[in-house]
Amino acid sequence: MNNIENIARSLTTRQRSLQAIMALTEHIRELAENNEWVEALGEQRRRRLMMDDFFATPCSPAESSEVAEAIEGILAVDRIVSDMLYRQRGTLSQEANQSCRNIRNVDRYLSNSSN
């Protein structure tokens, strides 16, 4: 048995759940970085269910600092993902506006050239 297996066995179920939530949060960030928003949304929904399940049991005083640290990490990654999403939305909006202008210009050209 290797060291990783020993560490994994010594973790409590709640610690493993918290690690899984953190790993999924990082995966969501990676998906966002790759503009895979549909997949990121699906994973975000799955993470929400995992978090609901995790927080259905109140945190013990012994684990509260670890949970607080994990929450701060999740929120930090969520801010990064939100920033990426807003930038992507802004870019798409600019591209859509430019496409509309291009269509209007083509229409004007066509209307002037057919006279």
C-alpha positions as CSV (number, residue, x, y, z in Angstrom):
1,M,0.0,0.0,0.0
2,N,1.5,3.4,-1.0
3,N,1.5,6.6,1.0
4,I,-1.4,8.1,-1.0
5,E,-3.6,5.1,-0.1
6,N,-2.7,5.4,3.5
7,I,-3.6,9.1,3.5
8,A,-6.9,8.4,1.7
9,R,-7.8,5.8,4.3
10,S,-7.1,8.1,7.2
11,L,-9.4,10.8,5.8
12,T,-12.9,10.9,7.2
13,T,-15.9,10.6,4.9
14,R,-16.5,14.3,5.3
15,Q,-12.9,15.2,4.4
16,R,-13.1,13.1,1.3
17,S,-16.4,14.8,0.4
18,L,-14.8,18.2,0.9
19,Q,-11.8,17.2,-1.3
20,A,-14.2,15.9,-4.0
21,I,-16.0,19.3,-3.9
22,M,-12.7,21.2,-4.2
23,A,-11.5,18.9,-7.0
24,L,-14.8,19.5,-8.9
25,T,-14.4,23.2,-8.4
26,E,-11.0,23.1,-10.0
27,H,-12.4,21.0,-12.9
28,I,-15.1,23.7,-13.4
29,R,-12.4,26.3,-13.6
30,E,-10.5,24.2,-16.2
31,L,-13.7,23.8,-18.3
32,A,-14.3,27.6,-18.1
33,E,-10.7,28.2,-19.3
34,N,-11.5,26.1,-22.3
35,N,-14.8,27.8,-23.0
36,E,-16.6,24.6,-22.3
37,W,-19.5,26.4,-20.6
38,V,-22.2,23.7,-21.1
39,E,-20.0,21.2,-19.4
40,A,-19.1,23.7,-16.7
41,L,-22.7,24.3,-16.0
42,G,-23.4,20.6,-15.7
43,E,-20.5,20.2,-13.3
44,Q,-21.6,23.2,-11.3
45,R,-25.0,21.7,-10.9
46,R,-23.4,18.4,-9.7
47,R,-21.2,20.4,-7.3
48,R,-24.3,22.1,-5.9
49,L,-25.9,18.7,-5.1
50,M,-22.6,17.6,-3.5
51,M,-22.5,20.8,-1.4
52,D,-26.1,20.4,-0.4
53,D,-25.4,16.9,0.8
54,F,-22.2,17.9,2.6
55,F,-23.9,20.8,4.5
56,A,-26.9,18.8,5.4
57,T,-24.8,17.7,8.3
58,P,-23.6,20.6,10.5
59,C,-19.9,21.0,10.8
60,S,-18.2,20.0,14.0
61,P,-16.0,22.6,15.8
62,A,-13.0,20.4,14.9
63,E,-13.6,20.7,11.2
64,S,-14.9,24.2,11.0
65,S,-11.6,25.8,10.1
66,E,-10.9,23.3,7.4
67,V,-14.4,23.8,6.0
68,A,-14.1,27.6,6.2
69,E,-10.8,27.4,4.2
70,A,-12.4,25.2,1.6
71,I,-15.4,27.6,1.3
72,E,-12.9,30.5,0.8
73,G,-11.1,28.5,-1.9
74,I,-14.4,27.6,-3.7
75,L,-15.5,31.3,-3.6
76,A,-12.1,32.4,-5.0
77,V,-12.4,29.9,-7.9
78,D,-16.0,30.9,-8.5
79,R,-14.9,34.6,-8.8
80,I,-12.3,33.6,-11.4
81,V,-14.9,31.6,-13.3
82,S,-17.5,34.4,-13.1
83,D,-14.9,36.9,-14.4
84,M,-14.1,34.6,-17.4
85,L,-17.8,34.3,-18.1
86,Y,-18.4,38.0,-18.0
87,R,-15.5,38.6,-20.4
88,Q,-16.8,35.9,-22.7
89,R,-20.2,37.4,-22.7
90,G,-18.8,40.8,-23.5
91,T,-16.8,39.4,-26.4
92,L,-19.8,37.7,-27.8
93,S,-21.9,40.8,-27.4
94,Q,-19.3,42.8,-29.3
95,E,-19.1,40.2,-32.0
96,A,-22.9,40.1,-32.3
97,N,-23.0,43.9,-32.6
98,Q,-20.3,43.9,-35.3
99,S,-22.3,41.2,-37.2
100,C,-25.4,43.4,-37.1
101,R,-23.4,46.3,-38.4
102,N,-22.0,44.2,-41.2
103,I,-25.4,43.0,-42.2
104,R,-26.7,46.6,-42.3
105,N,-23.8,47.7,-44.4
106,V,-24.3,44.8,-46.9
107,D,-28.0,45.6,-47.1
108,R,-27.1,49.3,-47.8
109,Y,-24.6,48.3,-50.4
110,L,-27.1,45.9,-52.1
111,S,-29.9,48.5,-52.1
112,N,-27.5,51.1,-53.6
113,S,-26.1,48.8,-56.2
114,S,-29.5,47.5,-57.5
115,N,-30.6,51.1,-58.4
